[in-house]
Amino acid sequence: MRLFIFIFISIFLINSYALSNENKVTYLEIESDKLIIKENPLLSEFIGNVYVKNEINQFWGNKIIVEYDDTKKIRFITIIGDVVIVRPNERITGNKAFYNLKLEKIKINGNVSVSKNDDILHGDELLVDLISSISIIKGNKNERVSVKIAE
């Protein structure tokens, strides 16, 4: 019975994601130690060793919350604790991340590090616009942005 429920939930999540992004990513796979589903508002909490992937990106974290809109399409993905995001030729780490699927924007907070090829950026907050390919990294009052550029 548990296997049936897990398969049903997985299919529901994958189909919801595929329908919400018809011209974009076509699937979303999630693995975790524990899953909690809440109905009002509709959201799924994946807890413990969470791994998410789609056709382009991979995400890791201690906890990932998937929030849905009224039509059961995914609106936001929140990643909490030991965040790692791997994109083509890029690795991003931080403490917390917010992914707005409709706007195709990712915001990463806290001890942010970005490695791309041999270049490394450090800061406190990173904003990534996946549509325009614009990234903005910010420091905070205690620590400025630092960059190591490979020659």
N, C-alpha and C positions, 0 to 999 in steps of 0.2 A: 504494500500500500504506500509506504514512504517513497519507494522508487517511482511509483506512478505520479505522486504529488510533485516530486522533484522534477521529473520529466515534463509534466504539465507546466510548472512554473517556468522552467527553462525555455520551453517553446513559447510561452506567453511573452517572456522578456525579449527573446530574440525577435519574434514577430512584431512586437510593439516598436522595437528599435528600427527594424527594417521599414515598417510603414511610415515612421516619423521622418525618415531620411531617404525617401525614394530615389533622389538623385545623388545621394552621398554614399555613406557606408551602408552596406547591406546586412551586416550582422554584428552582434555583440555577444561575446562569450564571457561568462563570469564563473570563477571558482573561489570558494571560501570554506572556512571551517564551519560557519553557521549562517543561516539565513532567517531573517525575521521579516514578515510581510505585514504592513499596516494598511488598513482600508480607508481611513478618514483622517488626513489626506492620504491618497494612495502613494505608498513608497515602499521600497525594499531596502533592508539593511543587510549588507554582507559583512560579516565580522570574522576577523582572524585570517591572516595570510591570504589576503584577497588579491586575485589576479584577474585583470580584465583585458581582453584584446578585441580588436576589430581588424578590418583589412589593412589599416594604416598604423594605428597606435597600439601601444601596450601600456597598462597602468598597474601599479602595485600600491598597496597601502594596508594599514592595520584594519581600517574600516572604510567601506564605500557605501554611500547612500544614493539610491537611484530614486528621483522624484518624478512623478508623472503629472500631466495636465488632466483636464476634465475628460478629454477624449482618449485617455490612457496611452498617450505618446510620451516618451521620455523628454523631460524639460531640462533637468539638471542632474549632473553626477558630482557628488562631493566625495573627495578622498581625504581621509584623516589619518595622520601618523605615518611616518616613514614613507612619504610619497616618492614614487619613482615613475617617471613618464618617459617612455622610449618612443621616439618618432624617427623617421628615416634620417640617418646621420646625426642624430641629436639625442642627448640624455639629459633629463631635468630632474632634480631632486628638491625636496622642500618638506615643510611640516604639514601643510594643508593645501588642497587644490579644489577649485570649482570649475566645472566644465559646463558651459551653456551650449547645448546642442543646437538650439535654434539660431543663435547668433554666431556659432562656431568660434567661441572665445574661451580661453583657459586662463585662470588667474591662480598663481601659486604664491603662497605666503610662507614666510619664516625660513631663514637659513637656506635661501635658494641658490642652487648651483646649476649652471648650464654648461654642458660640454658639447661642442660641435667641432668635428674633426679634431684638431689639436688645440683649439681655442677654448678657454674656460672663463666664464663670467660668474661672479658672486654678488649677491644682493639680498635684500629683504623681501622684495615683491617682484613678480614677473607677470606681465600681461602679454598673452599671445593671441593674435588675431589670425586664425587659420585660413581665412578667406583672403586677406590682403598680404599675408606672410609678414606682418609687422610685429616685432617684439619690443617691449619696453621693460627695462629692468630698473628698479629703484632701490636706493639705500634707505637707511633710517637715520635718526639723529645721532645714534651711537656708532654707526658703521656706514661708510660710503660704498658705492659700487666699486668692485675691483675687476680688472680684466687682465688675462694673460693671453697674448696673441702669439701664435707660433709663426716663426719667420719662414 
